[in-house]
């Protein structure tokens, strides 16, 4: 017969009660001389301990199976993600590596198991060569989340050095006790190559601008560049030598001070009309030398065709109210020139030449506009834009200025909170249109 469960009264317990017991019954028939069943011998055996042990074993099997399933799911997840993952114990010894970590470090997980993180993941800074410590910091401050410098390099087992970025975070049990660490990292070669290429492009743009200025300053003619409304933001050296003026006097509408009053406002009116029609402009009028003598000059200008990403033309619309503008550019001359141009339009200007100082300046100045060069050293423009938004600068208009204008570049700047993306060389007419349209 099957095992039977019985609730046995326990009268000796205070207040009475019952105890669950399990019995294994056996029935043995006793036959008479005629072969008939005379009576049945019923015997029972208390098998409670055996049953409870069996039940405990089944429960343990279920728990073990659940743990195996959970471990398999966790392992499958870690083995499937695109980042490299290493798990260590509190002492920094490696317990787990996913396939991406194996490929990135060139270590097999079997060989790496039990070794120190410092041996399998030796890190150093490209700029100084000094070691980047992770394992020792994890031991000293086990609950700390650790990030590494941007120029961190990993020396693989095969000796090849690759750039990486990573973060180490503690693993805690249900009580909050740190029982290990997980390190998530990735080969950063593509991003670093992109940064290098952008730096080279920026350098090429700077060299190109320098060559242009050298050429423009060497020609015997007077040369200048203007916005669509006639305000001038750049002259060559020959202009200053001829007129005896300085940059501060001439920028914007300062050129009118060296024109024959009899020719004003005819000259700027004709210029604006030509720009509006998209036609080359040509005019003859006298200009005074630095010694006061007047000489006639033939002037020509060719309008640059509008690009699809240009802001709407300003036309003759009225200038907007003065606004607070933060200019962030590591090229001091570029920042200074742009600042002078905007100051002539009565805007309040501050400048910064790298990311940290830009963020500090923004906290105090609370700019309404940020003109942000993306190719900054150290913290790039995208990181600066993200930090500015996180600092609470949510209403400011951030205008990115970059040598790159592909769809991917624009998508990246949009993700970090940039409102507009202008491509170098900057169209100052478009830039001022953004300021005026918003202000």
Secondary structure as UniProt FT lines:
FT   STRAND          3..9
FT   TURN            11..12
FT   TURN            14..15
FT   STRAND          18..31
FT   TURN            33..34
FT   STRAND          37..46
FT   HELIX           48..80
FT   STRAND          84..89
FT   TURN            90..91
FT   STRAND          93..97
FT   HELIX           99..105
FT   HELIX           109..112
FT   TURN            113..114
FT   HELIX           117..120
FT   STRAND          122..125
FT   TURN            126..128
FT   HELIX           135..140
FT   TURN            141..143
FT   STRAND          146..147
FT   TURN            150..151
FT   STRAND          152..155
FT   TURN            157..158
FT   STRAND          161..172
FT   TURN            174..175
FT   STRAND          178..187
FT   HELIX           189..218
FT   STRAND          224..226
FT   TURN            228..229
FT   STRAND          232..235
FT   HELIX           237..243
FT   HELIX           247..250
FT   HELIX           254..258
FT   HELIX           261..263
FT   TURN            264..265
FT   HELIX           266..277
FT   STRAND          281..288
FT   TURN            290..291
FT   STRAND          294..301
FT   TURN            308..309
FT   TURN            315..316
FT   STRAND          324..328
FT   HELIX           332..343
FT   TURN            344..346
FT   STRAND          348..352
FT   HELIX           355..365
FT   STRAND          369..373
FT   HELIX           381..390
FT   TURN            391..392
FT   STRAND          397..402
FT   HELIX           407..415
FT   TURN            416..417
FT   STRAND          420..423
FT   HELIX           428..438
//
